[in-house]
């Protein structure tokens, strides 16, 4: 058996399991919600929306789609042709997702001082999650960084990524 393949499968499985657990933990955290704002930009569109501490912006070109949601947070999504971008900022979180060349990054920042900045280029499916105090970045060239608090980022096709437990 190829040990590299086995190691990648184990690491990939661990990353996906950790991402699922972190998502459930962060999503289940009780919080008081302000008026959420949403920005959806299918095809050629640009949308900006704000209400108090909730802000979002989304932009895409023909053949792309971007969606951003701010819930007492800030979110920015930008998509090129053939690409999808999703960003969600909640409870003080800041999320940004930029997609080109068929990429589909999803950035979710939840909690005070959390930040996710994902850039996707080429056919890839990338997920970035940050809890309170965490910072996640991806440059679109396969380089990931997770630090500060509970965080995960990874390319679900290549199984490359990072994780921080805070």
C-alpha positions in Angstrom: 0.0 0.0 0.0 1.3 3.5 -0.8 2.0 5.2 2.5 1.8 8.7 1.0 -1.8 8.0 -0.2 -2.7 6.4 3.2 -1.2 9.4 5.1 -3.1 11.9 2.9 -6.3 10.0 3.4 -5.8 10.0 7.2 -4.9 13.7 7.2 -7.8 14.5 4.9 -10.2 12.5 7.1 -9.0 14.2 10.2 -9.3 17.7 8.6 -12.8 17.0 7.4 -13.9 15.6 10.8 -12.3 18.6 12.6 -14.1 21.0 10.2 -17.4 19.4 10.8 -17.0 19.5 14.6 -15.8 23.1 14.5 -18.7 24.1 12.3 -21.2 22.5 14.7 -19.6 24.1 17.7 -19.5 27.5 16.2 -22.9 27.4 14.7 -24.5 26.1 17.9 -23.1 28.9 20.0 -25.9 31.1 21.5 -25.8 34.7 20.5 -28.1 37.7 20.2 -28.7 38.4 16.6 -28.9 41.8 14.9 -30.7 42.4 11.7 -28.8 40.2 9.2 -28.0 41.6 5.7 -27.6 39.6 2.5 -25.9 40.3 -0.8 -26.5 37.9 -3.6 -24.9 38.5 -7.0 -25.8 35.8 -9.6 -24.4 36.5 -13.1 -23.3 40.1 -13.7 -24.2 42.0 -10.6 -22.9 44.0 -7.7 -24.7 44.4 -4.4 -23.8 46.3 -1.2 -26.0 46.2 2.0 -25.6 47.4 5.6 -27.7 47.7 8.7 -26.0 48.8 11.9 -23.1 46.4 12.5 -24.1 44.0 9.7 -22.4 44.6 6.4 -22.0 42.7 3.1 -20.9 43.2 -0.5 -21.0 40.8 -3.4 -19.9 41.1 -7.0 -19.8 38.7 -10.0 -19.4 38.7 -13.7 -21.5 36.7 -16.3 -21.2 33.0 -15.6 -20.2 33.6 -11.9 -22.2 33.8 -8.7 -21.3 35.4 -5.3 -23.2 35.6 -2.0 -22.2 37.4 1.2 -24.1 37.5 4.5 -23.4 39.8 7.5 -25.0 39.0 10.8 -23.4 41.6 13.2 -20.3 41.0 11.0 -18.8 41.9 7.7 -18.7 39.7 4.5 -17.3 40.2 1.0 -17.7 37.7 -1.9 -16.4 38.2 -5.5 -16.7 35.6 -8.3 -15.2 35.5 -11.8 -16.7 33.6 -14.8 -17.5 29.9 -14.0 -16.8 30.5 -10.3 -18.8 30.6 -7.0 -17.9 32.6 -3.9 -19.5 32.5 -0.5 -18.7 34.7 2.6 -20.4 34.8 6.0 -19.4 37.1 8.8 -21.1 36.8 12.2 -20.8 38.3 15.6 -17.9 40.5 14.8 -16.4 38.1 12.2 -14.9 39.3 8.9 -15.1 37.0 5.9 -13.8 37.5 2.4 -14.0 35.1 -0.5 -12.6 35.6 -4.0 -13.0 33.1 -6.8 -11.6 32.8 -10.3 -11.1 30.1 -12.9 -13.8 27.7 -11.7 -13.0 27.9 -8.0 -15.6 27.7 -5.2 -14.3 29.0 -1.9 -16.5 29.4 1.2 -15.3 31.7 4.0 -17.1 31.7 7.4 -15.9 33.9 10.3 -17.9 33.6 13.5 -17.1 35.5 16.7 -15.2 38.5 17.9 -11.9 39.2 16.1 -12.3 36.2 13.7 -11.2 36.6 10.1 -11.2 34.4 7.0 -9.7 35.5 3.7 -9.9 32.9 0.9 -8.7 33.3 -2.7 -9.6 30.4 -5.0 -8.2 30.1 -8.5 -8.7 27.1 -10.8 -11.0 24.3 -10.2 -11.0 23.8 -6.5 -13.4 23.6 -3.5 -12.0 25.4 -0.5 -13.5 25.9 2.9 -12.3 28.3 5.7 -13.8 28.5 9.2 -12.6 30.8 12.0 -14.0 31.0 15.5 -13.4 33.9 18.0 -9.9 35.3 17.7 -8.8 33.1 14.8 -7.3 34.1 11.5 -7.5 32.0 8.3 -5.9 32.8 5.0 -5.5 31.1 1.6 -3.7 32.7 -1.3 -5.2 30.6 -4.1 -1.9 28.9 -4.8 -2.3 26.1 -2.2 -0.9 28.0 0.8 -3.0 28.1 3.9 -2.5 29.7 7.3 -4.6 29.2 10.5 -3.7 31.0 13.8 -5.1 32.6 16.9 -8.2 30.6 17.9 -10.2 27.6 16.6 -9.8 27.5 12.8 -9.7 25.3 9.8 -9.0 25.8 6.1 -8.6 23.2 3.4 -9.0 22.3 -0.2 -11.4 19.4 -0.4 -9.9 18.2 -3.7 -6.2 18.2 -2.8 -6.7 17.7 1.0 -4.2 20.4 1.7 -5.0 22.9 4.5 -4.3 24.0 8.1 -5.9 23.8 11.5 -5.6 25.8 14.7 -7.0 24.9 18.1 -6.4 28.3 19.6 
